[in-house]
Amino acid sequence: MVETEKSFEEASVSVLRAVEQKGWAVFNVIDIGERLSSKGFDQKPLKLIEMCNGKHANTFLNKSRYVSLFMPCRINIMEENGKIKIATMRASVMSQFFPEVVAEEAMAVEKAVIEIIDNAK
């Protein structure tokens, strides 16, 4: 997780650009804050950016179809205590749940996602 000086919207656009520059595909952008607000719930800004790298996804799925429970990778942009934060779940935990997943392969995904976040901040 990192903090950024960018506005919520600037950070969102910056993450999308960083994902594309890394050569990953954006699957979906879910604006949780907007969806909940439209239902009458007061919620601070929160966006989920779902993304994938085909090479990594194929490698993991060939080892265990249950790895799909961790897919696609996600980066969250949120406002918390007046600060804009960019966060992700560490992919390295996959090898703890699935012994078929080699820790180094999971770390390669984690490193790539962290690079995306660092480039976006």
Phi and psi in degrees as GROMACS dihedral restraints (atoms count N, CA, C in turn):
[ dihedral_restraints ]
;  ai    aj    ak    al  type     phi  dphi    fc
    3     4     5     6     1  -130.9    20    10
    4     5     6     7     1   155.1    20    10
    6     7     8     9     1   -98.8    20    10
    7     8     9    10     1   150.2    20    10
    9    10    11    12     1  -130.1    20    10
   10    11    12    13     1   152.8    20    10
   12    13    14    15     1   -83.8    20    10
   13    14    15    16     1    -7.5    20    10
   15    16    17    18     1   -72.3    20    10
   16    17    18    19     1   157.7    20    10
   18    19    20    21     1   -69.9    20    10
   19    20    21    22     1   168.9    20    10
   21    22    23    24     1   -57.5    20    10
   22    23    24    25     1   -48.5    20    10
   24    25    26    27     1   -67.4    20    10
   25    26    27    28     1   -40.4    20    10
   27    28    29    30     1   -61.8    20    10
   28    29    30    31     1   -41.8    20    10
   30    31    32    33     1   -64.3    20    10
   31    32    33    34     1   -40.3    20    10
   33    34    35    36     1   -61.2    20    10
   34    35    36    37     1   -46.9    20    10
   36    37    38    39     1   -65.4    20    10
   37    38    39    40     1   -39.8    20    10
   39    40    41    42     1   -63.4    20    10
   40    41    42    43     1   -40.4    20    10
   42    43    44    45     1   -64.9    20    10
   43    44    45    46     1   -44.6    20    10
   45    46    47    48     1   -59.2    20    10
   46    47    48    49     1   -42.9    20    10
   48    49    50    51     1   -64.1    20    10
   49    50    51    52     1   -42.7    20    10
   51    52    53    54     1   -64.8    20    10
   52    53    54    55     1   -36.3    20    10
   54    55    56    57     1   -62.9    20    10
   55    56    57    58     1   -48.1    20    10
   57    58    59    60     1   -64.3    20    10
   58    59    60    61     1   -41.1    20    10
   60    61    62    63     1   -63.7    20    10
   61    62    63    64     1   -29.8    20    10
   63    64    65    66     1   -78.4    20    10
   64    65    66    67     1   -10.7    20    10
   66    67    68    69     1    86.0    20    10
   67    68    69    70     1    15.7    20    10
   69    70    71    72     1   -92.0    20    10
   70    71    72    73     1   162.4    20    10
   72    73    74    75     1  -102.7    20    10
   73    74    75    76     1   134.2    20    10
   75    76    77    78     1   -85.3    20    10
   76    77    78    79     1   122.9    20    10
   78    79    80    81     1   -88.5    20    10
   79    80    81    82     1   -40.8    20    10
   81    82    83    84     1  -162.1    20    10
   82    83    84    85     1   148.5    20    10
   84    85    86    87     1  -123.1    20    10
   85    86    87    88     1   118.8    20    10
   87    88    89    90     1  -112.3    20    10
   88    89    90    91     1   119.0    20    10
   90    91    92    93     1   -95.8    20    10
   91    92    93    94     1    89.1    20    10
   93    94    95    96     1   -62.1    20    10
   94    95    96    97     1   -45.4    20    10
   96    97    98    99     1   -56.8    20    10
   97    98    99   100     1   -45.5    20    10
   99   100   101   102     1   -66.8    20    10
  100   101   102   103     1   -43.1    20    10
  102   103   104   105     1   -62.8    20    10
  103   104   105   106     1   -43.0    20    10
  105   106   107   108     1   -70.0    20    10
  106   107   108   109     1   -37.9    20    10
  108   109   110   111     1   -60.8    20    10
  109   110   111   112     1   -39.1    20    10
  111   112   113   114     1   -66.2    20    10
  112   113   114   115     1   -17.9    20    10
  114   115   116   117     1   -98.1    20    10
  115   116   117   118     1     5.8    20    10
  117   118   119   120     1    92.8    20    10
  118   119   120   121     1     8.3    20    10
  120   121   122   123     1   -99.0    20    10
  121   122   123   124     1   133.8    20    10
  123   124   125   126     1   -83.7    20    10
  124   125   126   127     1   116.2    20    10
  126   127   128   129     1  -139.4    20    10
  127   128   129   130     1   139.5    20    10
  129   130   131   132     1   -69.4    20    10
  130   131   132   133     1   158.7    20    10
  132   133   134   135     1   -56.9    20    10
  133   134   135   136     1   134.8    20    10
  135   136   137   138     1  -155.0    20    10
  136   137   138   139     1   119.4    20    10
  138   139   140   141     1  -121.4    20    10
  139   140   141   142     1   142.3    20    10
  141   142   143   144     1  -113.2    20    10
  142   143   144   145     1   123.5    20    10
  144   145   146   147     1  -109.0    20    10
  145   146   147   148     1   113.8    20    10
  147   148   149   150     1   -95.4    20    10
  148   149   150   151     1   131.8    20    10
  150   151   152   153     1  -145.0    20    10
  151   152   153   154     1   165.9    20    10
  153   154   155   156     1  -153.3    20    10
  154   155   156   157     1   149.6    20    10
  156   157   158   159     1  -116.2    20    10
  157   158   159   160     1   116.8    20    10
  159   160   161   162     1   -56.6    20    10
  160   161   162   163     1   -41.2    20    10
  162   163   164   165     1   -61.1    20    10
  163   164   165   166     1   -49.5    20    10
  165   166   167   168     1   -65.5    20    10
  166   167   168   169     1   -44.3    20    10
  168   169   170   171     1   -59.1    20    10
  169   170   171   172     1   -45.3    20    10
  171   172   173   174     1   -61.6    20    10
  172   173   174   175     1   -44.6    20    10
  174   175   176   177     1   -58.0    20    10
  175   176   177   178     1   -48.4    20    10
  177   178   179   180     1   -69.5    20    10
  178   179   180   181     1   -41.7    20    10
  180   181   182   183     1   -66.2    20    10
  181   182   183   184     1   -30.8    20    10
  183   184   185   186     1   -69.5    20    10
  184   185   186   187     1   -20.3    20    10
  186   187   188   189     1   -87.4    20    10
  187   188   189   190     1   -40.8    20    10
  189   190   191   192     1  -161.9    20    10
  190   191   192   193     1   125.3    20    10
  192   193   194   195     1   -66.1    20    10
  193   194   195   196     1   -22.4    20    10
  195   196   197   198     1   -71.1    20    10
  196   197   198   199     1   -15.1    20    10
  198   199   200   201     1   -60.3    20    10
  199   200   201   202     1   -22.5    20    10
  201   202   203   204     1   -58.1    20    10
  202   203   204   205     1   -17.7    20    10
  204   205   206   207     1   -63.8    20    10
  205   206   207   208     1   -22.8    20    10
  207   208   209   210     1   -96.6    20    10
  208   209   210   211     1     4.5    20    10
  210   211   212   213     1  -112.3    20    10
  211   212   213   214     1   155.0    20    10
  213   214   215   216     1   -74.4    20    10
  214   215   216   217     1   169.8    20    10
  216   217   218   219     1   -63.3    20    10
  217   218   219   220     1   152.1    20    10
  219   220   221   222     1  -136.7    20    10
  220   221   222   223     1   138.9    20    10
  222   223   224   225     1  -118.8    20    10
  223   224   225   226     1   131.4    20    10
  225   226   227   228     1  -107.6    20    10
  226   227   228   229     1   138.0    20    10
  228   229   230   231     1  -114.9    20    10
  229   230   231   232     1   127.9    20    10
  231   232   233   234     1  -144.6    20    10
  232   233   234   235     1   157.2    20    10
  234   235   236   237     1  -102.8    20    10
  235   236   237   238     1   128.3    20    10
  237   238   239   240     1  -144.8    20    10
  238   239   240   241     1   122.3    20    10
  240   241   242   243     1    54.1    20    10
  241   242   243   244     1    41.1    20    10
  243   244   245   246     1    76.4    20    10
  244   245   246   247     1     4.2    20    10
  246   247   248   249     1  -113.5    20    10
  247   248   249   250     1   150.4    20    10
  249   250   251   252     1   -98.0    20    10
  250   251   252   253     1   127.1    20    10
  252   253   254   255     1  -124.2    20    10
  253   254   255   256     1   147.3    20    10
  255   256   257   258     1  -121.1    20    10
  256   257   258   259     1   125.3    20    10
  258   259   260   261     1  -139.7    20    10
  259   260   261   262     1   161.1    20    10
  261   262   263   264     1  -149.4    20    10
  262   263   264   265     1   161.9    20    10
  264   265   266   267     1   -86.8    20    10
  265   266   267   268     1   136.6    20    10
  267   268   269   270     1   -71.2    20    10
  268   269   270   271     1   122.5    20    10
  270   271   272   273     1   -65.1    20    10
  271   272   273   274     1   -21.0    20    10
  273   274   275   276     1   -61.3    20    10
  274   275   276   277     1   -20.7    20    10
  276   277   278   279     1   -68.3    20    10
  277   278   279   280     1   -17.3    20    10
  279   280   281   282     1   -56.2    20    10
  280   281   282   283     1   -40.9    20    10
  282   283   284   285     1   -67.3    20    10
  283   284   285   286     1   -19.3    20    10
  285   286   287   288     1   -76.0    20    10
  286   287   288   289     1   -30.0    20    10
  288   289   290   291     1   -91.7    20    10
  289   290   291   292     1   -30.5    20    10
  291   292   293   294     1  -126.2    20    10
  292   293   294   295     1   102.1    20    10
  294   295   296   297     1   -62.1    20    10
  295   296   297   298     1   -19.8    20    10
  297   298   299   300     1   -68.6    20    10
  298   299   300   301     1   -24.6    20    10
  300   301   302   303     1   -82.1    20    10
  301   302   303   304     1   119.7    20    10
  303   304   305   306     1   -72.5    20    10
  304   305   306   307     1   131.8    20    10
  306   307   308   309     1   -55.2    20    10
  307   308   309   310     1   -38.6    20    10
  309   310   311   312     1   -64.9    20    10
  310   311   312   313     1   -35.0    20    10
  312   313   314   315     1   -68.2    20    10
  313   314   315   316     1   -42.3    20    10
  315   316   317   318     1   -65.2    20    10
  316   317   318   319     1   -38.3    20    10
  318   319   320   321     1   -65.8    20    10
  319   320   321   322     1   -32.4    20    10
  321   322   323   324     1   -63.6    20    10
  322   323   324   325     1   -40.3    20    10
  324   325   326   327     1   -66.3    20    10
  325   326   327   328     1   -46.4    20    10
  327   328   329   330     1   -58.3    20    10
  328   329   330   331     1   -44.2    20    10
  330   331   332   333     1   -60.9    20    10
  331   332   333   334     1   -43.0    20    10
  333   334   335   336     1   -63.7    20    10
  334   335   336   337     1   -42.8    20    10
  336   337   338   339     1   -66.9    20    10
  337   338   339   340     1   -39.8    20    10
  339   340   341   342     1   -64.3    20    10
  340   341   342   343     1   -37.8    20    10
  342   343   344   345     1   -62.3    20    10
  343   344   345   346     1   -40.8    20    10
  345   346   347   348     1   -59.5    20    10
  346   347   348   349     1   -47.4    20    10
  348   349   350   351     1   -63.1    20    10
  349   350   351   352     1   -46.5    20    10
  351   352   353   354     1   -60.9    20    10
  352   353   354   355     1   -39.0    20    10
  354   355   356   357     1   -71.0    20    10
  355   356   357   358     1   -24.2    20    10
  357   358   359   360     1   -85.9    20    10
  358   359   360   361     1   -25.6    20    10
